[in-house]
Amino acid sequence: MKIKMTQRSITKKWAAPAVGLLMLTAGVGAHAASNDNAVFIGGTPIMRVRVAAAGYSPDQRATAIQARLNRILAHGPIYPSDITVSPFGDEAVVRIKGHLLFTADMATARYNEATPMELANMWAEHMRAVLPGLTAAK
């Protein structure tokens, strides 16, 4: 199911990130509760990849993002200021501590009815709200 998400609806929908299921792209119903194509921190899903791109399936993209996130987490807690967005050709990238996390490509942007830069900024805001709480030293 395709759902248009705005920054306001993402913020409202995921207002309780530490308690509930966290997803980067929208999903509802039974499919949203599954772990298909999900990326995790400590067992908590933080995003879900819904669109194939550049010859990679959603599952392959999620696996690559998970590997990147694991490498980033080795550098310690993540703070909102660690998360940046920059253009990358016709696409946009989200980086954490200078390391690529994921790319907002044209296919995923179309799926979300946004430009790649708009989508990357929405994703980055979501990550700024979610990751610090999940990565803070305990």
C-alpha positions in Angstrom: 0.0 0.0 0.0 1.3 3.4 -0.9 0.9 6.2 1.6 2.1 9.8 1.1 4.1 10.9 4.1 4.9 14.5 5.0 7.4 15.6 7.6 4.5 16.5 9.9 2.8 13.1 9.5 6.1 11.3 10.0 6.7 13.2 13.2 3.1 12.7 14.4 2.9 9.0 13.4 6.2 8.1 15.0 6.0 10.4 18.0 6.8 7.6 20.5 9.9 6.1 18.8 11.4 4.5 21.9 8.2 2.6 22.6 6.8 1.6 19.3 7.7 0.2 15.9 9.8 2.7 14.0 9.7 2.7 10.2 11.2 5.1 7.7 8.8 4.5 5.0 5.1 4.2 5.7 3.2 0.9 6.0 0.0 -0.2 7.7 -1.7 -3.4 8.7 -0.1 -6.8 9.1 2.7 -6.0 6.6 3.9 -3.1 8.8 4.3 -5.4 11.8 6.5 -7.9 9.9 10.3 -7.6 9.9 10.6 -7.9 6.1 13.2 -5.5 4.8 13.6 -3.9 8.2 16.8 -2.3 9.7 17.3 -2.6 13.4 19.1 -1.2 16.4 19.2 -3.6 19.3 16.1 -5.5 18.1 14.1 -2.3 17.5 13.1 -1.8 13.8 14.0 1.8 12.9 13.2 1.7 9.2 11.8 -0.4 6.4 12.9 -0.5 2.8 10.0 -0.8 0.4 11.4 0.0 -3.0 13.9 -1.8 -5.2 16.5 0.5 -6.8 19.8 0.3 -8.8 19.3 -3.4 -9.4 18.9 -4.2 -5.7 15.8 -5.7 -4.1 14.3 -4.1 -1.0 15.8 -6.9 1.0 19.2 -6.4 -0.5 19.0 -2.7 0.2 17.9 -3.3 3.8 20.9 -5.7 4.3 23.3 -3.1 3.0 21.9 -0.3 5.2 22.0 -2.6 8.2 25.7 -3.3 7.6 26.4 0.4 7.2 24.5 1.2 10.4 26.4 -1.5 12.3 29.7 0.0 11.2 28.5 3.5 12.2 27.3 2.3 15.6 30.9 1.1 16.3 31.8 4.8 16.6 29.6 5.4 19.6 26.3 7.1 20.4 24.6 9.1 17.6 23.6 12.7 18.2 21.2 14.7 16.0 24.1 16.9 14.8 25.8 13.7 13.5 23.1 13.2 10.8 23.5 15.2 7.6 21.8 15.4 4.2 23.6 16.3 1.0 22.8 16.2 -2.8 24.4 13.4 -4.8 23.8 14.0 -8.4 20.0 13.7 -9.0 19.6 11.9 -5.6 20.4 12.8 -2.0 22.3 11.0 0.7 21.9 10.7 4.5 25.1 10.4 6.4 25.9 9.8 10.0 29.2 11.0 11.3 30.3 11.4 7.7 29.5 7.8 6.8 26.8 7.0 4.2 23.7 5.4 5.7 21.3 5.5 2.7 20.4 7.2 -0.5 17.1 8.8 -1.4 16.9 7.7 -5.0 14.4 8.7 -7.7 12.4 5.5 -7.4 11.9 5.8 -3.7 11.2 9.5 -3.9 8.5 8.8 -6.5 7.0 6.1 -4.3 6.8 8.7 -1.5 5.6 11.5 -3.8 8.6 13.7 -3.0 11.9 14.8 -4.5 15.0 12.9 -3.4 16.2 15.9 -1.3 12.8 16.3 0.4 12.7 12.6 1.2 16.3 12.5 2.5 15.4 15.5 4.7 12.3 13.7 6.1 14.4 10.6 6.7 17.1 12.6 8.4 14.6 14.3 10.7 13.2 10.9 11.6 16.7 9.5 12.3 17.5 12.6 14.4 14.5 11.9 16.6 15.0 8.2 16.9 18.7 7.3 16.9 20.0 9.4 19.8 17.6 7.6 22.2 18.4 4.2 20.9 22.2 4.7 20.9 22.7 6.6 24.2 25.1 5.1 26.7 23.1 3.3 29.4 
